[in-house]
Amino acid sequence: MKRFTGLTFVIALFSICGFLNAETISQIGFERPTYSTGNLSGHNGWFNSGNVGVVENKFAFSGSQAVLYDTSARAGQYFNSYEFSYSSIHDPNQLVTLSVEAYFTGDSDEVWEALSADSSKGFMGQLQVQDGIATFGLADSNIGAVPVTFDAWNQYSMVLDFSNDTEAAYINGILIGSSSFVTHGATNLTSTEIGYDEKFGKASDDGYFDDLSITATTVPAPVPEPADFSLVACGLLAGLGAFRGRILSAVSGR
């Protein structure tokens, strides 16, 4: 199923946002030859808290490979971190969008970490799924609550506006929550994580991740109320477009 065609993306992006610059930081489809099957850790900047995330070729959002987390493998907190480099200093592209496609079979006894962001100054935020609800995790609390459809691919996105020190989280383009930066004074991004944040001992669910995208764009000129969130919406559109130029064959079931 195509969610967003390349033509629709171009029309929407330029008509709504009027971007002049766009910067692709990373686009990862977990495909060969760059990614071979087996442990994700050790591939192109990925490391982990345990060899749990594996590249597999049986089930994917697009292409033929994705990353699988089998929560029955072990209890604890297991995720993979991907290191990259972005600095807002002297960079006109101040709006950064991180986006990933994820497929969870359930969350019977775990908290999925769909996506997170860190800077050299510390934690920036994370998208979590627990009890069928997606929330935006900040320093000391979680905000927002959007229901998640299991056994289906969903797109999770974070948009960070370094010109205004604000951030927002989305699932399938639906706003979960927004906040000022939880790490004040952050000027860069250094890593993102995927995996499961907790497991209480009885979980047997699977989580698949595919098409990780990190992009940066210029921030449009300020607009009057009530369009306060047009900036983060534009950033989300940019992230959506990073992979929409490819043929996306979303699988509706296992």
Secondary structure as UniProt FT lines:
FT   HELIX           6..16
FT   STRAND          22..28
FT   TURN            32..34
FT   STRAND          38..39
FT   TURN            41..42
FT   TURN            44..45
FT   STRAND          46..48
FT   TURN            51..52
FT   STRAND          54..56
FT   STRAND          66..70
FT   TURN            71..72
FT   STRAND          78..87
FT   TURN            89..90
FT   STRAND          95..104
FT   STRAND          110..119
FT   TURN            120..121
FT   STRAND          122..130
FT   TURN            131..132
FT   STRAND          133..137
FT   STRAND          142..147
FT   STRAND          153..161
FT   TURN            162..165
FT   STRAND          166..171
FT   TURN            172..173
FT   STRAND          174..180
FT   TURN            184..185
FT   STRAND          188..199
FT   STRAND          206..217
FT   TURN            225..226
FT   TURN            228..229
FT   HELIX           230..244
//
